[in-house]
Amino acid sequence: MLRRAVPLLSAIAATAALTAACVPTTSFQGFQAIDARPQDVQVGVDTKETVRARLGTPSEVSTFDPNVWFYISQVMQTQSFYRPRLVRRDIVAVSFNQGGETVANVDTLSLKDGRVIAFNGHETPTRGRELTVLEQLIGSIGNGQFNGNQQPNPGQRPGQP
């Protein structure tokens, strides 16, 4: 009886191991609103200090306007050897008044609000030709500072220290 149970138990264990390997792994990245709710930020009432106390430090501050704060979070799923898949993305953009410190606008964006950017894979052609490794090694002999030839560094004018 025990001889029949061993192959059956090992087959069940192997099936369980293979099934467990196919379970997706979920990872959370960025701002996690556990106790805080970005929807509770009130326009014209909350200030930078109250927003920071309620939501924490922003994930990003706008490059062109320091009065726009972004709270970004996303959920990714990875399954065995497949590429990671983006499941959810939430972005809360809090805009403040220019003169004052109060909230001017709160925008909530999700994954469906995103746009795909058309990437142009063309390369800009350059003059000249590509050198092989041997040509690069031989071509660099005599160009260093060892032979007493004091050539300027790139971007430096001759005669400047």
C-alpha positions in Angstrom: 0.0 0.0 0.0 2.8 2.4 0.9 4.5 1.7 -2.5 1.5 3.0 -4.4 1.2 6.1 -2.2 4.7 7.4 -2.8 4.4 7.9 -6.5 1.0 9.4 -6.0 2.2 11.8 -3.3 5.3 12.8 -5.4 3.0 13.5 -8.4 0.8 15.7 -6.3 3.8 17.6 -4.9 5.2 18.1 -8.4 1.9 19.4 -9.7 1.6 21.7 -6.7 5.1 23.1 -7.3 4.4 23.7 -11.0 1.1 25.4 -10.2 2.8 27.6 -7.6 5.4 28.7 -10.1 2.7 30.0 -12.4 1.1 32.3 -9.8 1.7 36.0 -10.6 3.7 38.1 -8.2 2.2 41.5 -7.5 4.4 44.5 -6.6 3.2 47.9 -5.4 5.3 50.9 -6.3 5.1 54.6 -5.4 2.6 56.4 -3.2 0.3 54.1 -1.2 -2.8 55.9 0.2 -3.4 53.6 3.2 -5.0 56.0 5.7 -5.0 59.1 3.5 -7.5 59.7 0.7 -6.4 62.2 -2.0 -10.1 62.9 -2.7 -10.4 64.5 0.7 -8.1 67.4 -0.3 -10.3 70.5 -0.5 -9.8 73.2 -3.1 -9.2 76.7 -1.5 -9.1 75.3 2.0 -6.0 73.0 2.3 -2.5 74.5 2.1 0.9 72.9 1.2 1.5 72.0 4.9 -1.9 70.3 5.3 -1.5 68.4 2.0 1.9 67.2 3.1 0.6 66.2 6.5 -2.3 64.3 5.0 -0.7 62.7 1.9 3.0 62.9 2.8 5.9 64.0 0.6 4.9 64.1 -3.1 6.4 61.5 -5.5 7.4 64.2 -7.9 7.3 68.0 -8.2 6.7 69.5 -11.6 9.8 70.6 -13.4 8.4 73.7 -14.8 6.0 74.7 -12.0 7.0 73.9 -8.4 3.4 74.6 -7.4 2.2 71.3 -8.9 2.8 68.1 -6.9 2.3 64.6 -8.2 1.5 61.5 -6.1 2.1 58.4 -8.3 1.4 54.8 -7.6 1.3 51.7 -9.8 0.7 48.0 -9.5 2.7 45.5 -11.6 2.2 41.8 -12.0 5.1 39.5 -13.0 4.3 35.9 -14.0 7.2 33.4 -14.5 9.1 34.3 -17.6 6.7 36.8 -19.1 7.3 40.5 -19.2 5.9 42.5 -16.2 2.4 43.7 -16.9 1.1 47.1 -15.6 -2.2 46.4 -13.9 -3.1 49.8 -12.4 -1.6 53.3 -12.3 -3.0 56.2 -10.2 -1.8 59.7 -10.4 -3.0 62.6 -8.2 -1.9 66.0 -9.4 -2.4 68.7 -6.7 -2.0 72.3 -8.0 -1.5 75.3 -5.7 -2.2 78.9 -6.3 0.7 81.0 -7.6 0.5 83.8 -5.0 -0.9 81.8 -2.1 -0.3 78.5 -0.6 -3.8 77.1 -1.0 -4.9 74.2 -3.3 -6.2 75.4 -6.7 -7.0 72.1 -8.3 -6.9 68.3 -7.6 -6.8 66.0 -10.7 -7.0 62.2 -10.5 -5.7 60.3 -13.5 -5.6 56.5 -14.1 -4.1 54.1 -16.5 -6.8 54.7 -19.1 -5.9 58.5 -19.2 -2.3 57.7 -20.3 -1.2 58.0 -23.9 1.2 55.9 -25.9 4.1 58.1 -27.2 5.2 57.3 -30.7 8.9 56.5 -30.4 11.1 57.2 -33.5 13.8 54.6 -33.7 15.8 56.3 -36.4 19.4 57.3 -35.7 21.0 60.5 -36.7 23.8 59.7 -39.1 27.2 61.0 -38.3 30.2 61.6 -40.5 33.1 59.2 -40.6 33.2 55.5 -40.1 33.1 53.0 -37.3 36.5 51.8 -36.1 37.3 48.3 -35.2 38.8 47.5 -31.8 42.3 47.0 -33.3 42.1 50.4 -35.1 41.0 52.1 -31.9 43.9 50.6 -29.9 46.5 51.4 -32.6 45.0 54.8 -33.3 45.3 55.8 -29.6 49.1 55.2 -29.5 50.9 58.5 -29.3 47.8 60.6 -28.5 48.3 60.5 -24.8 50.2 62.9 -22.5 53.2 60.5 -22.2 55.1 61.8 -25.2 55.4 65.4 -24.0 52.7 66.5 -26.5 50.5 68.9 -24.4 47.3 68.8 -26.4 44.2 70.4 -24.9 41.3 68.3 -23.6 38.1 68.3 -25.6 36.2 71.5 -25.0 39.3 73.4 -23.7 41.0 76.1 -25.7 44.7 75.9 -26.4 46.7 77.8 -23.8 44.1 77.5 -21.0 45.1 75.5 -17.9 
